[in-house]
Amino acid sequence: MRMRGFLRIIHVPLTRRTDAGRERAPTPRGNHARSAVVLACALASWSAHAPTVRAYCRASVTAESEDDANAANSCTMPDSPNLIWTRSCITYTFKHDAFLRLKPLDEASTRDMFNASFAAWAAVDCDGRKPFFVEQASGTTPLGPKFVTDAENVSVISVYSGSEWAQLPGHSPEAFALTVLWYDRRGGTILDVDMDLNLGLGEYADCVKQRCPVGTVDLQNTITHEAGHVLGLSHSPVRGSSMSKQAFNSAAAETTKRTLEADDRAGYCALSLPEWTCVGASCTCPPPPIYRSRQASAGTGCSSVSRGASVPWPVCALLIGGLFVSRRMRRAHR
């Protein structure tokens, strides 16, 4: 059974440096007055000698408006519940046609770059805490990205052509990728996550091992950024960070988001993700929990499921925009 309900969507326009050296933001698309996702921002203190403001942002349940969420150095409604993982591990798998679509990248290179992206986050030292475990499944799945009840939810990596992407609800044509987090609106518990990749803005490649022509997108650069969304981070106003909301530079085949900066590491530790401990001889993440179906509660604006036999869970989907670039601006300022 597929859960149907109001999708809580936010698009964070990223900026791009123009030929004149100024920065402009792409024109927002559509009327998002009902967007209800906040970038709940944790602002760390800084001294007069600090070169940058530590302003990592966490994804949370509600927002006042898109304008507030898009403010360069402001995150609204800090009392809104943050999105959190309560499981200590998750497993993701690739849709069966993903590797074919990502050619000329081969399957081994694709898998290695995904592993490296999540490993970059797991390697962050949070006072000796054991990392949250993100496991890559060895096989593939015919399933698409969605939230289901009465069955295990599969976290799916899907790849779409530009024309297919344009038909997907909430998928900005300027986004290289989009992470979809299904969560409980009451407490912010993340129930499921999927990731979509867009081929409409350029071919994916490994731009460290090969020289990438203009218009090519470095896969690991994109996935390291998206992995932060998977874990519960939103876009950061700190320039140069992996989670920065500044525009991705496709003309230069950017690879800078492969590595994490101080702001990214601080944000990761602030998530306080559950620690993973291996049980027995095998370090394998157990299957995800099954959420039992239940009739939707009136007035929630979201579909509902129950955990066990009692508490209803309003379930919403948060679509977090990945790396953006404005094609219109690129043409206008050449």
C-alpha positions as CSV (number, residue, x, y, z in Angstrom):
1,M,0.0,0.0,0.0
2,R,1.4,3.3,-1.0
3,M,0.9,6.2,1.5
4,R,-0.7,9.2,-0.1
5,G,-0.9,12.6,1.5
6,F,0.4,16.1,1.4
7,L,4.0,16.3,0.4
8,R,5.9,18.9,2.5
9,I,8.2,20.4,0.0
10,I,10.9,23.1,0.2
11,H,13.2,24.3,-2.6
12,V,16.3,26.2,-1.4
13,P,17.5,28.3,-4.4
14,L,21.3,28.3,-4.5
15,T,23.4,31.1,-5.9
16,R,25.8,31.2,-8.7
17,R,28.7,33.6,-9.2
18,T,28.1,35.7,-12.3
19,D,30.8,37.0,-14.7
20,A,30.6,40.4,-12.9
21,G,31.6,38.7,-9.7
22,R,28.2,39.2,-8.1
23,E,25.9,36.5,-6.8
24,R,22.3,36.2,-7.6
25,A,19.7,33.6,-6.7
26,P,17.5,31.8,-9.3
27,T,13.9,32.9,-9.4
28,P,11.8,30.6,-7.1
29,R,9.4,28.4,-9.1
30,G,5.8,28.3,-8.1
31,N,3.9,29.3,-5.1
32,H,5.1,27.5,-2.1
33,A,3.1,29.4,0.5
34,R,2.1,26.1,2.0
35,S,5.7,24.8,2.2
36,A,6.1,23.5,5.8
37,V,9.7,22.4,6.1
38,V,12.1,24.4,8.2
39,L,15.8,24.5,8.1
40,A,16.2,24.3,11.8
41,C,19.6,25.9,12.2
42,A,22.0,25.3,15.0
43,L,24.2,28.3,15.3
44,A,27.5,27.7,17.1
45,S,29.2,30.6,18.9
46,W,32.1,32.3,17.3
47,S,34.6,34.9,18.4
48,A,35.7,38.1,16.7
49,H,38.7,36.2,15.4
50,A,36.7,33.4,13.8
51,P,36.9,33.5,10.0
52,T,33.4,32.1,9.4
53,V,30.1,31.6,11.2
54,R,29.4,28.0,12.1
55,A,25.8,27.7,10.9
56,Y,25.1,24.1,10.0
57,C,21.3,23.5,9.6
58,R,19.2,20.5,10.6
59,A,16.1,19.4,8.8
60,S,13.0,19.7,10.9
61,V,9.2,19.4,10.8
62,T,7.8,22.8,10.1
63,A,8.6,26.2,8.7
64,E,6.9,29.6,8.6
65,S,7.6,30.3,5.0
66,E,9.9,29.6,2.2
67,D,11.4,33.1,2.4
68,D,12.4,32.5,6.0
69,A,14.0,29.1,5.1
70,N,15.9,30.7,2.2
71,A,17.4,33.5,4.2
72,A,21.2,33.2,3.8
73,N,22.0,33.2,7.5
74,S,18.7,32.5,9.2
75,C,16.8,29.4,10.3
76,T,13.3,29.8,11.6
77,M,11.3,28.2,14.4
78,P,14.1,26.6,16.4
79,D,11.6,24.9,18.7
80,S,10.3,22.8,15.8
81,P,11.2,19.1,16.2
82,N,14.3,18.2,14.3
83,L,14.2,15.1,12.0
84,I,16.0,12.3,13.7
85,W,17.1,8.7,13.1
86,T,16.1,6.4,16.0
87,R,17.5,3.3,14.3
88,S,21.3,2.9,14.6
89,C,21.7,1.8,11.0
90,I,20.1,1.9,7.5
91,T,20.6,0.0,4.3
92,Y,20.2,1.5,0.8
93,T,20.0,-0.3,-2.5
94,F,20.1,0.8,-6.1
95,K,17.2,0.5,-8.4
96,H,17.8,-2.3,-11.0
97,D,18.4,0.1,-13.9
98,A,20.6,2.7,-12.0
99,F,24.0,1.4,-13.2
100,L,22.9,1.2,-16.8
101,R,21.6,4.7,-16.7
102,L,24.9,6.0,-15.1
103,K,27.1,4.7,-17.9
104,P,29.8,5.3,-18.9
105,L,30.5,5.0,-15.2
106,D,30.7,1.3,-14.3
107,E,28.9,-0.4,-11.4
108,A,32.1,-0.9,-9.3
109,S,33.1,2.8,-9.6
110,T,29.6,3.9,-8.7
111,R,29.4,1.7,-5.7
112,D,32.9,2.8,-4.5
113,M,31.9,6.5,-4.7
114,F,28.7,6.0,-2.8
115,N,30.7,4.1,-0.1
116,A,33.3,6.8,0.0
117,S,30.7,9.5,0.4
118,F,29.0,7.9,3.4
119,A,32.4,6.9,4.8
120,A,33.4,10.6,4.9
121,W,30.6,11.3,7.3
122,A,31.2,8.2,9.4
123,A,34.8,9.1,9.8
124,V,34.0,12.3,11.7
125,D,35.2,12.1,15.3
126,C,32.4,13.1,17.7
127,D,34.2,12.7,21.0
128,G,34.9,9.0,20.3
129,R,31.2,8.1,19.6
130,K,30.7,5.1,17.4
131,P,29.3,6.2,14.0
132,F,25.8,5.7,12.6
133,F,26.0,2.7,10.2
134,V,24.9,3.2,6.5
135,E,25.2,-0.1,4.6
136,Q,25.1,-0.6,0.9
137,A,23.2,-3.6,-0.3
138,S,25.0,-5.9,-2.7
139,G,22.0,-6.4,-5.0
140,T,19.5,-4.2,-6.7
141,T,15.7,-3.7,-6.5
142,P,12.9,-3.3,-9.0
143,L,11.0,-1.2,-6.5
144,G,10.7,2.6,-6.8
145,P,11.1,5.2,-4.1
146,K,8.0,5.4,-1.9
147,F,6.8,4.8,1.6
148,V,4.7,1.6,2.2
149,T,2.9,0.1,5.1
150,D,2.6,-3.6,6.1
151,A,5.9,-4.3,4.4
152,E,9.6,-3.3,4.8
153,N,10.6,0.0,3.3
154,V,13.5,-0.1,1.0
155,S,15.8,2.9,0.7
156,V,16.2,3.2,-3.0
157,I,18.8,5.1,-5.2
158,S,17.0,6.0,-8.5
159,V,18.3,7.6,-11.6
160,Y,16.1,9.6,-14.0
161,S,16.5,11.2,-17.4
162,G,15.8,14.9,-17.7
163,S,12.4,14.4,-19.2
164,E,11.4,11.9,-16.5
165,W,12.7,14.3,-13.8
166,A,10.5,17.0,-15.1
167,Q,7.4,14.9,-14.5
168,L,8.2,14.1,-10.9
169,P,6.3,16.2,-8.3
170,G,8.5,18.6,-6.3
171,H,11.6,17.9,-8.4
172,S,13.2,21.2,-9.4
173,P,14.7,21.2,-12.9
174,E,17.7,22.9,-11.4
175,A,18.5,20.1,-8.9
176,F,21.2,17.5,-9.6
177,A,19.7,15.3,-6.9
178,L,16.9,15.1,-4.4
179,T,16.8,13.3,-1.0
180,V,13.3,12.3,0.2
181,L,12.9,11.7,3.9
182,W,9.6,10.1,5.2
183,Y,9.1,11.2,8.8
184,D,6.6,11.2,11.6
185,R,5.2,14.8,11.9
186,R,4.7,14.6,15.6
187,G,8.2,13.8,16.8
188,G,10.3,14.1,13.6
189,T,11.4,10.4,13.6
190,I,12.7,9.5,10.2
191,L,10.9,6.3,8.9
192,D,12.4,5.9,5.4
193,V,14.7,7.7,3.0
194,D,15.2,7.6,-0.8
195,M,17.6,9.4,-3.1
196,D,16.9,10.5,-6.7
197,L,19.6,11.5,-9.3
198,N,18.9,13.8,-12.2
199,L,20.7,13.1,-15.6
200,G,19.1,16.2,-17.1
201,L,21.9,18.6,-16.1
202,G,24.9,16.5,-17.2
203,E,26.5,13.1,-17.3
204,Y,27.9,11.7,-14.0
205,A,31.6,10.8,-13.8
206,D,34.6,10.4,-11.6
207,C,36.2,13.7,-12.1
208,V,39.2,12.9,-9.9
209,K,40.3,9.8,-11.9
210,Q,39.5,11.4,-15.2
211,R,39.4,14.8,-16.8
212,C,35.8,15.9,-17.0
213,P,34.5,18.1,-19.8
214,V,32.2,21.1,-19.2
215,G,28.8,19.9,-18.2
216,T,30.0,16.7,-16.5
217,V,29.0,16.2,-12.9
218,D,31.3,14.5,-10.4
219,L,29.2,11.8,-8.7
220,Q,31.0,11.6,-5.4
221,N,30.7,15.4,-5.1
222,T,27.0,15.1,-5.4
223,I,26.5,12.0,-3.2
224,T,28.6,13.4,-0.3
225,H,26.3,16.4,-0.2
226,E,23.2,14.2,-0.4
227,A,24.5,11.9,2.3
228,G,24.4,14.8,4.7
229,H,20.7,15.2,3.8
230,V,20.1,11.4,4.4
231,L,21.6,11.8,7.9
232,G,19.3,14.7,8.8
233,L,21.2,17.9,7.7
234,S,19.8,20.6,5.6
235,H,21.6,23.3,3.5
236,S,24.2,25.4,5.4
237,P,24.9,29.1,4.6
238,V,28.6,28.5,5.2
239,R,30.4,28.9,1.9
240,G,32.8,26.1,1.0
241,S,31.1,23.5,3.2
242,S,29.9,20.2,1.7
243,M,26.4,21.2,2.8
244,S,26.7,24.7,1.4
245,K,23.7,25.9,-0.5
246,Q,25.9,27.9,-2.9
247,A,25.5,26.8,-6.5
248,F,27.3,23.8,-7.9
249,N,29.8,24.8,-10.6
250,S,29.2,22.4,-13.4
251,A,31.5,24.3,-15.7
252,A,34.5,23.4,-13.5
253,A,33.4,19.8,-12.8
254,E,33.5,20.6,-9.0
255,T,34.9,18.1,-6.6
256,T,35.2,20.3,-3.4
257,K,32.0,18.9,-1.8
258,R,33.7,15.4,-1.6
259,T,35.5,16.5,1.6
260,L,33.9,17.8,4.8
261,E,34.7,21.1,6.4
262,A,34.5,22.2,10.0
263,D,30.9,23.3,9.6
264,D,29.9,19.9,8.2
265,R,31.7,18.0,11.0
266,A,30.0,20.1,13.6
267,G,26.6,19.5,12.0
268,Y,27.2,15.8,11.9
269,C,28.1,15.6,15.6
270,A,25.1,17.8,16.5
271,L,22.8,15.2,15.0
272,S,23.7,12.8,17.9
273,L,23.0,9.9,15.6
274,P,22.4,6.5,17.3
275,E,25.7,4.5,17.7
276,W,26.0,1.3,15.8
277,T,27.4,-1.8,17.5
278,C,28.0,-5.0,15.6
279,V,26.0,-8.0,17.0
280,G,27.7,-11.4,16.5
281,A,30.2,-12.0,13.8
282,S,28.4,-10.1,11.1
283,C,28.1,-6.4,10.9
284,T,24.9,-6.4,8.9
285,C,22.1,-3.9,9.4
286,P,18.8,-5.7,10.3
287,P,15.7,-5.2,8.2
288,P,13.8,-1.9,8.7
289,P,10.7,-2.0,10.9
290,I,7.3,-2.6,9.4
291,Y,4.7,0.1,10.0
292,R,1.2,-1.2,10.1
293,S,-1.5,0.5,8.1
294,R,-4.3,2.5,9.7
295,Q,-7.0,4.8,8.5
296,A,-5.8,8.4,8.0
297,S,-6.6,10.8,10.9
298,A,-8.8,13.7,9.9
299,G,-7.1,17.1,9.7
300,T,-3.5,16.0,9.9
301,G,-2.7,16.9,6.2
302,C,-0.6,13.7,6.1
303,S,-1.3,10.0,5.8
304,S,-1.2,8.0,9.1
305,V,0.2,4.7,10.1
306,S,0.4,3.1,13.5
307,R,3.3,1.7,15.4
308,G,2.2,-1.5,16.9
309,A,-1.5,-1.3,17.7
310,S,-2.0,2.1,19.4
311,V,-0.2,5.3,18.5
312,P,-1.1,6.9,15.1
313,W,1.8,8.3,13.1
314,P,1.1,11.2,10.7
315,V,3.6,10.6,7.9
316,C,5.0,13.3,5.6
317,A,7.6,13.4,3.0
318,L,10.4,16.0,3.1
319,L,12.0,16.6,-0.2
320,I,15.4,18.2,0.3
321,G,16.9,19.8,-2.7
322,G,20.5,18.8,-3.6
323,L,23.0,20.7,-5.7
324,F,21.5,23.3,-7.9
325,V,22.6,25.5,-10.8
326,S,20.6,28.0,-12.8
327,R,20.9,27.2,-16.5
328,R,19.1,30.4,-17.4
329,M,21.7,32.5,-15.5
330,R,24.6,30.5,-17.1
331,R,23.4,31.5,-20.5
332,A,22.6,35.0,-19.6
333,H,26.0,35.8,-18.2
334,R,28.3,34.1,-20.7
